[in-house]
Every structure is written in C-alpha cells, then in structure tokens.
Amino acid sequence: MNTVATPLAGIFHMKFRRFLAFDALGAIFWAGTYLGLGYIFSGQIEFIALKSQQLGGGLMVLLVASLAFILATNSWPARDSSANENCPHQPGRVEGKTGRR
C-alpha cells in the first residue's frame, strides 16, 4: 500500500504535512499491530520453538521435503493441450465441421 500511496498523494495534490501525518499514523499502526500480536502470542511462539527443538532434525527434513514437493509440483510443465486437437469430443466443437474452408 505504501508504494501506491506516495504517487497517489502527489496526483491528488495532498499537502506534504497531511501526507506525513497519515504516513506516520500508518507506520505506527502497522508496527503496533505486529508488536501487539507478538506480545499476545509470545507464549505460543516459545512453545513451538521448544517442540521443534525436541523434534530435532526430523522436523527440518519434513519442512524441506514439503517445500521441495510444493516447488516441484508448481514448476512442473503443464500438459500440452494441442495433443487433444483431433479429439471430436471437445466442448464447443460441432462434429463434422472443422471450421476450415
């Protein structure tokens, strides 16, 4: 949002002090939100750190394997749809008419 806010403030001729005030309020809100969430969930973060330390290298292997699986499935090339070009049962295709003259 901050990347878009600066050019928009210039386009709409917002006064510098007004922009600076809103920008400072946004930064305080952003930092305060994450600071508050960290304070509220600090016990859970310590619990997760303790459990991951107990699991040791097995957890790391599981995380790396999961990441590798996600990357492999997302980067696998999609099937070539031209292989089905001569299939008569394609949606929207009328049998007997190829559309060629």
Secondary structure, DSSP 8 states (H G I E B T S, - for coil): -HHHHHHHHHHTT--HHHHHHHHHHHHHHHHHHHHHHHHHTHHHHHHHHHHHHHHTHHHHHHHHHHHHHHHHHHHS----GGGGTT-TT-TT--TT--S--
